[in-house]
């Protein structure tokens, strides 16, 4: 869904992704977040991100993360603990920033610095991100 919004708006959209792993709800969320960050060091953040969020039921065990890394061309040992220790601070900083901003769950979106509270659909997000002709004048 986000990719469709990004394609529709092109470079008119500045999209920033922040990690907010809810370990109490999703026991593998922290491992997945650090795997994505580690893959990002090899220029493969969004490719790994797509793998992590593919399918109805996420498969995020260490074995799954290693397999995804192989599939996207990143050495598997680079995306699993203990190699991911060096990106844990980044994930923790994202989480803490989210808490300070009032994030309580995922997904949470912000539009122009304000928390978006509308429907999480492509048409609704596009409408929120594009000023109406009346407000643009």
C-alpha positions as CSV (number, residue, x, y, z in Angstrom):
1,X,0.0,0.0,0.0
2,X,2.7,2.5,0.9
3,X,4.6,1.7,-2.2
4,X,1.5,2.6,-4.3
5,X,1.3,5.9,-2.5
6,X,5.0,6.5,-3.1
7,X,4.7,5.7,-6.8
8,X,1.6,8.0,-7.1
9,X,3.3,11.0,-5.6
10,X,6.8,10.4,-6.8
11,X,9.3,13.0,-5.6
12,X,6.6,15.2,-4.2
13,X,6.5,12.9,-1.2
14,X,9.1,12.8,1.5
15,X,8.6,9.4,3.2
16,X,10.4,8.6,6.4
17,X,10.1,5.1,7.9
18,X,10.7,4.6,11.6
19,X,10.8,1.3,13.5
20,X,8.4,0.7,16.3
21,X,8.8,-3.0,17.2
22,X,6.2,-4.1,19.6
23,X,8.0,-7.0,21.1
24,X,5.2,-7.8,23.6
25,X,2.8,-8.4,20.7
26,X,5.2,-9.6,18.0
27,X,8.1,-11.5,19.7
28,X,10.3,-11.3,16.5
29,X,9.7,-7.6,15.8
30,X,13.0,-6.4,17.2
31,X,15.0,-9.1,15.2
32,X,13.1,-8.1,12.1
33,X,13.8,-4.4,12.6
34,X,17.5,-4.9,13.2
35,X,17.7,-7.3,10.2
36,X,16.1,-4.5,8.0
37,X,18.6,-2.0,9.3
38,X,21.5,-4.3,8.7
39,X,20.3,-5.1,5.2
40,X,20.1,-1.3,4.7
41,X,23.9,-1.0,5.3
42,X,24.2,-3.1,2.1
43,X,21.7,-0.8,0.3
44,X,18.9,-3.3,0.7
45,X,16.6,-1.8,3.4
46,X,13.5,-1.6,1.2
47,X,14.1,-5.0,-0.4
48,X,14.3,-6.6,3.1
49,X,11.4,-4.5,4.4
50,X,9.3,-5.9,1.5
51,X,10.3,-9.5,2.4
52,X,9.5,-8.9,6.1
53,X,6.0,-7.6,5.4
54,X,5.1,-10.0,2.6
55,X,2.3,-12.4,3.1
56,X,-0.5,-12.6,5.6
57,X,1.5,-14.1,8.5
58,X,5.0,-12.7,8.9
59,X,7.7,-15.3,9.1
60,X,10.4,-13.6,11.1
61,X,12.5,-16.3,12.9
62,X,16.3,-16.1,12.6
63,X,16.0,-18.9,9.9
64,X,13.5,-16.8,8.0
65,X,15.7,-13.7,8.2
66,X,18.7,-15.6,7.0
67,X,16.7,-16.9,4.0
68,X,15.5,-13.4,3.1
69,X,19.0,-12.1,3.3
70,X,20.2,-14.8,0.8
71,X,17.3,-14.1,-1.5
72,X,18.2,-10.4,-1.6
73,X,21.9,-10.9,-1.9
74,X,23.1,-10.0,1.6
75,X,25.3,-12.4,3.6
76,X,22.9,-14.1,6.0
77,X,25.2,-13.7,9.0
78,X,25.0,-9.9,8.6
79,X,21.3,-9.7,9.4
80,X,21.1,-11.9,12.5
81,X,22.3,-11.4,16.0
82,X,25.1,-10.9,17.1
83,X,26.0,-9.1,13.9
84,X,23.0,-6.7,14.3
85,X,24.1,-5.3,17.6
86,X,25.6,-2.3,15.9
87,X,22.1,-1.2,14.5
88,X,20.2,-1.8,17.7
89,X,20.7,1.8,18.9
90,X,19.1,3.1,15.6
91,X,16.0,0.9,16.2
92,X,15.8,1.9,19.8
93,X,16.1,5.6,18.9
94,X,13.2,5.2,16.3
95,X,11.1,3.5,19.0
96,X,11.7,6.2,21.6
97,X,11.0,8.9,19.1
98,X,7.7,7.3,18.3
99,X,6.8,7.1,22.0
100,X,7.6,10.8,22.4
101,X,5.4,11.5,19.3
102,X,2.4,9.6,20.7
103,X,2.7,6.5,18.7
104,X,1.1,3.5,20.4
105,X,0.8,1.0,17.6
106,X,1.6,0.3,14.0
107,X,1.0,1.5,11.5
108,X,1.0,5.1,12.5
109,X,1.3,7.9,9.9
110,X,2.2,11.5,10.2
111,X,1.3,14.1,7.5
112,X,3.1,17.4,7.7
113,X,4.1,16.7,11.3
114,X,0.6,15.8,12.5
115,X,-0.7,12.4,13.3
116,X,-2.9,11.1,10.6
117,X,-6.1,9.6,12.0
118,X,-8.0,8.7,8.8
119,X,-8.5,5.4,7.1
120,X,-5.4,3.6,6.1
121,X,-6.2,3.1,2.4
122,X,-4.4,4.3,-0.7
123,X,-7.2,6.8,-1.7
124,X,-7.4,8.2,1.8
125,X,-3.7,8.7,2.2
126,X,-3.4,10.3,-1.2
127,X,-6.2,12.7,-0.3
128,X,-4.5,13.6,3.0
129,X,-1.1,14.1,1.3
130,X,-2.3,16.2,-1.6
131,X,-3.7,19.6,-0.9
132,X,-7.2,20.2,-2.3
133,X,-7.3,22.8,-5.1
134,X,-9.2,25.2,-2.8
135,X,-6.6,25.1,-0.1
136,X,-3.7,25.4,-2.5
137,X,-4.7,28.9,-3.5
